[in-house]
Amino acid sequence: MKHTKGEWKITQDGTQIYTGDNPTNVKVMCDICTRTEESKANTKLIAAAPDLLKTLIEINKYAGVSPDRFSDHIDSIHIISKEAIKKATE
């Protein structure tokens, strides 16, 4: 994958999306130009992109398999998808 790895975070003031744990290891990926309610929601959605992708990859592993195999993993898929949706929307 060519996207920036790691958890994508939003600055406290909501003006940037970044990754990294400390000031010397931060990579800013996106600057947010407006401060509307819509832009705040868009910022959350963008920052959640790696988690949403991870969920889709996990779900895709079980596409086309027997329902019995999929049902063994439905709880973990539900947990990661619920967390990704929460990050993207709350």
N, C-alpha and C positions, 0 to 999 in steps of 0.2 A: 504494500500500500504506500501511496505517495503522500498522504496527508500527515500533518504533524501528530505524532504519537502523544499519548498521555492524556490526563484529564484536562479538559478545557474549562477555564474559570472566568468569571466576570469580576472586574474591579469593583470595589465598594461603591464607587460613584456611577457605575454602570456604563462607563465610556469606552472600555476596552475588553476584548477577549484575549486571554493569554494562557500560557502553560508554563509550568516551572514552579519550584518550591521556594526559592529565595531570590532576593534582588539581583544576584549575579548570574542566576540561571533562569531568567524569564524570557520567553519569546512571545512578543505581542503579535497576534494573528489578525486582529481586526480592530479598527477604531470606529466607534459609533458616533455619527455626526449629529443626530437629532435626539431629543429627550422626550419624545411623545410616548404615550402608552403603547402604541403599536410598535415603536422601535424597541421598547423594553421587552415586549413579548418576542420580537424577532431576535433580540440578543440572547434570550434564554434558549430559544430554539437552535440558534447557531452553536452556542456553547454545549448543547446536549448532543450535537451531531455524532461524536465518537461513541457515546453510549447507545444512541439509536442504531448506529451501524453495527455495533457489537450484538445488539438484540436481533437484528435481522440476520446476521451471520449465524447466530445460534439457532434461530428458527429454521433457517434454510438447510441446516444439517439434517433435519428430519423431514424435509419435503420429499414426498414420494415413498416414505417408509411405511411399514404396517402401523396401523393405529396403536397396536400394543407397544411397539418400541417408542412411539411418540409420547404415549401417555405416561411412560416411565419418567419422562423429562419435563412434563408440563408444569410441574410446580416451580422448577428452577427457571424455566422460560417465563413464567408468569411473574416471578420476583424481579428478574432483570428488566423485563419490559415495563413493569409498573414503575420501577425506579427511574428508568430512562424517560418515560412519559412525564413523571413528576418533575424531573429536572428541566424538561423542555417547556413545562406549562405553569409551574408555580413560582 
